[in-house]
């Protein structure tokens, strides 16, 4: 059973993502807060909701170890704010992100209701293992006011339409990110997490 370590940096409902990962087949622990070494993890999950600046400040204490583990090739899944923190920075605040991916996080366009909250579909840009058995008919639950704008569009695996087309799934090597909440997205969300587990096992 692969071990997934959730980064506990004080933002988001950790219990729901833990339960969803366990249903997908992971053994789950938290870092920090439990006797868990990131180097022993088979996968790392970076959850989060809320403000980019608060998230960037809170994650500072584990940033070095996190970057080392990801640099060593451990797969990481960023969820919502967790995905945004993979980038260099955000219009929302001056704090720096992890900088694993080039690009910034920008606000959704004016003229649409903010935040984007509710169910929406994915337009698959390229086939990747994370999107196996996912179709345009599947709906996922979103809650966000900002979205990633990658420098390299090749990292975009799926997009979603809400006033603009924004990246909703990103994949590059051992880096995975989803703008929606798989733990709140029913069966399609469970498939995403199972696909992540299968990618980890490879």
Secondary structure, DSSP 8 states (H G I E B T S, - for coil): --EEEEE-SS-S-HHHHHHHHHHHT-EEEEETTSS--GGG-SEEEE---S-HHHHHHHGGGGHHHHHHHHHTT-EEEEETHHHHTTSSEETTBS-----SSSEEEEE--TTS-SSEEEEEE-EESS--GGGTT--TT-EEEEEESEEEEESSGGGEEEEEESSSEEEEEEEETTEEEESSBGGGSHHHHHHHHHHHHHHHH-
